[in-house]
């Protein structure tokens, strides 16, 4: 068994252009209602970290000061009441039809989330569709709540924050249709900042904004597992999943 270094995030997206997820308090309530630890214990064999931010802690610029939303059903109910949804609401929860390193058993995870949401009077109907249609509908903002993830391309925070959550990425990888002008200005500035410390500070600030706006429930950063024969030598798994095999051999 070989562990690939983690550079991914699995998340629940909340489409911010659709009611009731156009209300930040509702999105925050959903974050309080999901028990990440139980999901990791049940479906990841402990080979995952609970996600706090949209990017994994292995990437420079990760903001360790951001506090995770604890699993707190009473707090979730209080936020829903404040938002005007004391009696809850009904939504569709879209589950990925395929397995990915960050979401190996999407349907079962969806069932756990469905159960958790029922405790705060949110009735989630689990839906699914073929993968191509799933991505197309998500990109168009047609889902209420959906499960997705991302494996980094290059180890830079821009590849997570700008690619997945900037307003420029709506219609491509910003499936939650999330838009925040202040965040956008920070991310654009960070793209042209050559001082690494200043860049890290900008991305730290960006993660605070995203955490408060809660367009996602960040679920996990998984450790992908690979299997190989014992005679395989010189194989070094790369975090992005792209690696040269020129020196790999069978002893």
C-alpha positions in Angstrom: 0.0 0.0 0.0 1.3 3.4 -1.0 0.0 6.7 0.3 -0.2 9.6 -2.1 0.5 12.9 -0.3 -2.8 14.8 0.0 -3.4 17.8 -2.1 -7.2 17.8 -2.4 -10.5 18.8 -0.9 -13.9 17.2 -0.9 -16.8 19.5 -0.2 -20.5 20.1 -0.2 -21.3 23.1 -2.4 -24.2 25.4 -1.6 -25.5 27.2 -4.6 -25.6 30.8 -3.4 -27.9 32.0 -6.2 -30.7 29.6 -5.1 -33.0 30.0 -2.1 -32.4 29.3 0.8 -28.6 29.3 0.2 -28.7 32.9 -0.9 -28.8 33.6 2.8 -25.4 33.4 4.5 -26.9 32.4 7.9 -28.5 29.3 6.2 -25.1 28.3 4.7 -23.4 28.7 8.1 -26.2 26.6 9.7 -25.5 23.8 7.3 -21.8 23.9 8.2 -22.7 23.4 11.9 -25.0 20.5 11.0 -22.4 18.2 9.3 -20.4 15.8 11.5 -17.2 15.5 9.5 -15.4 13.3 12.0 -18.1 10.6 11.8 -17.9 10.7 7.9 -14.1 10.3 8.0 -14.3 7.5 10.5 -16.9 5.6 8.5 -15.8 6.1 4.9 -12.2 7.1 4.8 -10.7 4.6 7.3 -9.2 7.6 9.1 -7.1 8.4 6.0 -8.4 12.0 5.8 -8.3 15.3 7.7 -11.5 17.3 8.4 -11.4 20.3 6.1 -11.6 23.8 7.5 -10.6 25.9 4.5 -11.1 25.2 0.8 -7.4 24.4 0.4 -5.4 21.7 2.2 -2.9 22.6 4.9 -0.1 21.1 2.8 -0.1 24.3 0.7 1.8 27.4 1.6 -0.5 30.3 2.6 -2.9 28.0 4.5 -4.6 30.0 7.3 -4.2 27.9 10.5 -6.0 30.6 12.5 -9.4 30.0 10.9 -11.5 28.1 13.4 -13.6 25.1 12.1 -17.3 25.1 12.4 -18.0 22.6 15.2 -20.7 20.0 14.9 -23.4 21.9 16.8 -27.1 21.1 15.9 -28.4 23.7 18.4 -26.4 26.5 16.9 -27.5 25.4 13.4 -31.2 25.5 14.5 -30.6 29.0 16.0 -29.1 30.3 12.8 -32.0 28.9 10.7 -34.5 30.6 13.1 -32.6 33.9 12.7 -32.7 33.5 8.9 -36.5 32.9 9.0 -36.4 29.1 8.5 -37.3 28.0 12.0 -39.5 25.2 10.5 -36.8 24.2 8.1 -37.1 23.6 4.4 -36.8 20.9 1.7 -33.9 20.8 -0.8 -32.2 18.4 -3.3 -28.8 17.0 -2.3 -26.9 15.9 -5.4 -24.5 13.0 -4.9 -21.6 12.3 -7.3 -22.2 9.2 -9.4 -18.5 8.4 -9.5 -15.7 7.6 -7.0 -12.9 10.1 -6.5 -9.9 10.1 -4.1 -11.6 12.9 -2.2 -15.0 11.2 -2.2 -14.8 7.4 -2.6 -18.3 6.7 -1.5 -20.4 9.7 -2.4 -23.8 8.0 -2.1 -23.2 6.7 1.4 -21.8 10.0 2.5 -24.9 11.7 1.1 -27.1 9.4 3.3 -25.2 10.5 6.4 -25.5 14.1 5.5 -29.2 13.6 4.8 -29.7 12.1 8.3 -27.8 15.0 9.9 -29.8 17.6 8.1 -33.0 15.9 9.2 -32.1 16.8 12.8 -32.4 20.5 12.0 -35.6 20.1 10.0 -33.9 20.3 6.6 -35.4 17.6 4.3 -32.8 16.6 1.7 -33.8 14.4 -1.2 -30.7 12.6 -2.6 -30.4 12.9 -6.4 -27.9 11.8 -8.9 -27.3 11.7 -12.6 -24.5 10.6 -15.0 -21.1 12.4 -14.4 -21.1 14.6 -17.6 -24.6 15.8 -16.9 -23.8 16.3 -13.2 -20.9 18.6 -14.0 -22.9 20.5 -16.6 -25.8 21.1 -14.3 -23.6 22.1 -11.5 -21.7 24.6 -13.6 -25.0 26.2 -14.6 -26.1 26.5 -11.0 -29.0 24.1 -11.3 -28.3 22.2 -8.0 -29.4 23.3 -4.5 -26.7 21.4 -2.7 -24.1 19.1 -4.2 -21.0 17.1 -3.6 -17.7 17.7 -5.4 -14.0 18.1 -4.9 -10.7 19.1 -6.4 -7.2 17.8 -6.6 -4.6 20.6 -7.0 -2.8 21.0 -10.3 0.3 22.8 -9.1 0.5 23.3 -5.3 -0.4 27.0 -5.4 -3.3 28.5 -3.3 -4.5 30.3 -6.4 -5.3 26.9 -7.9 -7.8 26.3 -5.2 -9.2 29.8 -4.1 -9.3 31.6 -7.4 -10.1 28.5 -9.5 -12.9 27.2 -7.3 -14.4 30.3 -5.6 -13.7 33.5 -7.5 -16.4 35.2 -9.4 -14.3 34.9 -12.6 -14.7 31.1 -12.3 -18.5 31.1 -12.3 -19.6 28.9 -15.2 -16.5 26.7 -14.9 -15.2 25.4 -11.5 -17.1 27.8 -9.2 -20.1 25.6 -9.0 -21.6 27.3 -6.0 -21.9 30.5 -8.1 -20.3 32.4 -5.2 -19.3 36.0 -5.8 -17.6 38.4 -3.4 -16.0 41.6 -4.8 -13.6 42.0 -1.8 -12.4 38.4 -2.2 -11.9 39.0 -5.9 -9.8 42.0 -5.4 -7.6 40.1 -2.9 -7.2 37.1 -5.2 -6.3 39.3 -8.3 -3.7 41.2 -6.2 -2.2 37.9 -5.0 -1.7 36.8 -8.5 0.7 39.6 -9.2 2.4 39.9 -5.8 6.0 38.6 -6.0 6.7 38.9 -2.2 5.8 35.4 -0.9 5.1 36.6 2.7 2.7 39.3 1.4 1.1 36.7 -0.9 0.5 34.3 2.0 -1.1 37.2 4.0 -3.5 37.9 1.1 -4.5 34.3 0.8 -4.9 34.1 4.6 -7.3 37.0 4.4 -9.1 35.4 1.6 -9.7 32.2 3.6 -11.3 34.3 6.4 -13.8 35.8 4.0 -14.7 32.5 2.5 -15.1 30.8 5.9 -17.5 33.5 7.0 -19.5 33.5 3.7 -19.7 29.7 3.8 -20.4 28.9 0.1 -19.2 25.4 0.9 -19.1 22.9 3.7 -15.5 21.8 3.3 -15.5 18.2 4.2 -12.2 16.4 3.9 -8.6 16.4 2.7 -8.1 12.7 1.9 -4.9 10.7 1.6 -5.4 8.7 -1.6 -4.2 5.1 -1.3 -2.5 3.1 -4.1 -1.6 -0.5 -4.4 1.5 -2.0 -6.0 3.3 -5.3 -6.1 6.2 -5.6 -3.6 8.7 -5.8 -6.4 7.9 -2.2 -7.7 10.9 0.1 -7.0 11.6 3.8 -7.3 7.9 4.8 -7.5 7.4 8.2 -5.8 3.7 9.2 -5.7 3.1 12.9 -6.5 0.4 15.0 -4.7 -1.2 16.0 -8.1 -1.3 12.5 -9.4 1.1 13.2 -12.3 4.4 11.6 -11.9 7.3 10.4 -14.1 7.8 6.7 -14.4 11.2 6.8 -16.1 13.0 5.3 -13.0 10.3 2.9 -11.9 11.2 -0.8 -12.3 10.2 -4.3 -11.2 13.0 -5.7 -9.1 
